[in-house]
């Protein structure tokens, strides 16, 4: 008997509460899951796969990114910069230094011991999934993304 494996986790984004999280990749379960935060319908974000133990790191990165409430243009710039896999893996420390300006909460990713650079590279892939999902949502559902300078009154 063949069963679906939950050894891999995929980034998932909820357009309702704008949160991202890792969820088990279950073959045949489709691309929609319930949001861990609000219970709404969340969608799998294309990209890298992770392990269960990566969920804590993913949550910390998502919280750091969420805390700064970046404009869409800056989020797009971050996603574009992170999409360059060669730079992300060849010089992750330089990339992190640039990302600390708009997202200072990512400081915890800075390697302090030999061998921690792998964690930084994995973290950059996670941040790419989070930023790309927010950009994609703004393109698909522009009414959910507030425009600067426009009020409801």
C-alpha positions in Angstrom: 0.0 0.0 0.0 1.4 3.4 -1.0 0.6 6.3 1.3 1.3 10.0 0.7 4.4 11.3 2.4 4.4 14.2 4.8 8.2 14.4 4.9 8.2 17.5 2.9 6.6 20.9 3.7 5.7 23.6 1.3 5.2 27.4 1.8 1.6 28.3 2.0 0.0 31.8 1.9 -3.5 32.9 3.1 -4.9 35.9 1.2 -7.4 36.5 4.0 -5.0 37.2 6.9 -1.9 37.7 4.7 0.0 35.1 6.7 2.4 32.5 5.4 3.4 29.1 6.9 4.7 25.7 6.1 2.3 22.9 5.5 2.8 19.2 4.8 3.0 18.5 1.1 0.3 15.8 0.6 0.2 14.4 -2.9 -3.4 14.4 -4.2 -4.7 16.9 -1.6 -4.8 19.7 -4.2 -3.2 23.1 -3.7 -5.5 24.6 -1.1 -5.4 24.1 2.6 -6.9 25.7 5.7 -5.0 28.6 7.1 -3.4 27.9 10.5 -4.1 31.5 11.6 -7.6 32.3 10.5 -9.0 29.1 9.1 -9.5 30.6 5.6 -8.5 29.0 2.4 -4.7 29.2 1.9 -2.7 28.3 -1.3 0.6 26.6 -1.8 3.3 28.9 -3.0 5.4 27.4 -5.8 9.1 27.0 -4.9 11.3 25.1 -2.6 10.3 22.4 -0.2 11.3 22.1 3.4 11.4 19.8 6.4 9.1 19.8 9.5 11.9 21.3 11.6 12.1 24.3 9.2 8.7 25.5 10.3 10.1 27.5 13.3 12.6 29.3 11.0 9.9 30.0 8.5 7.6 31.5 11.2 10.4 33.7 12.5 11.1 35.0 9.0 7.5 35.6 8.2 7.0 37.5 11.5 10.1 39.7 10.8 8.8 40.4 7.3 5.2 41.0 8.5 6.4 43.4 11.2 7.6 46.1 8.8 4.5 46.5 6.5 6.5 47.2 3.4 5.0 48.9 0.4 4.2 46.7 -2.6 7.1 48.1 -4.7 9.6 47.3 -1.9 8.2 43.8 -1.5 8.5 43.3 -5.3 12.1 44.5 -5.2 12.9 42.0 -2.4 11.2 39.1 -4.3 13.1 40.0 -7.5 16.4 40.2 -5.7 15.9 36.9 -4.0 14.8 35.2 -7.2 18.5 35.3 -8.3 19.4 31.8 -7.0 23.1 32.3 -8.0 23.5 35.4 -5.9 21.4 34.0 -3.1 23.7 31.0 -2.7 27.0 32.6 -3.7 26.9 35.7 -1.5 24.1 35.3 1.0 25.8 37.6 3.6 26.0 40.5 1.2 22.3 39.9 0.3 21.3 39.8 4.0 23.1 43.1 4.6 21.0 44.8 1.9 17.8 43.2 3.2 18.4 44.4 6.8 17.7 47.9 5.8 14.0 47.3 4.9 13.6 44.3 7.2 15.9 44.7 10.3 14.1 41.8 12.1 16.0 39.4 9.9 19.2 40.1 11.9 18.9 36.7 13.6 19.8 35.1 10.2 23.3 36.5 10.3 25.8 33.6 10.7 27.8 33.7 13.9 29.5 30.3 13.6 31.0 28.3 10.8 28.4 26.2 9.0 25.5 28.6 9.7 25.5 30.0 6.2 23.4 27.1 5.0 20.7 28.3 7.4 20.9 31.8 5.9 20.6 30.4 2.3 17.5 28.4 3.3 16.1 31.5 5.1 16.5 33.5 1.9 14.5 31.0 0.0 11.8 31.2 2.6 11.7 35.0 2.4 11.4 34.7 -1.3 8.3 32.5 -1.0 6.7 35.0 1.5 7.5 38.1 -0.6 6.5 36.5 -3.9 3.1 35.4 -2.4 2.3 38.9 -1.3 3.2 40.3 -4.6 1.1 37.7 -6.4 -1.8 38.4 -4.1 -1.6 42.1 -4.9 -1.7 41.4 -8.6 -4.6 38.9 -8.4 -6.7 40.7 -5.8 -5.7 44.4 -6.0 -8.8 45.4 -3.9 -7.3 43.6 -0.9 -4.2 45.8 -1.1 -4.7 49.3 0.3 -3.5 52.2 -1.9 -1.4 54.8 -0.2 -3.2 58.1 0.4 -6.7 56.7 -0.2 -9.1 56.6 2.8 -12.5 55.1 3.3 -14.2 58.3 4.6 
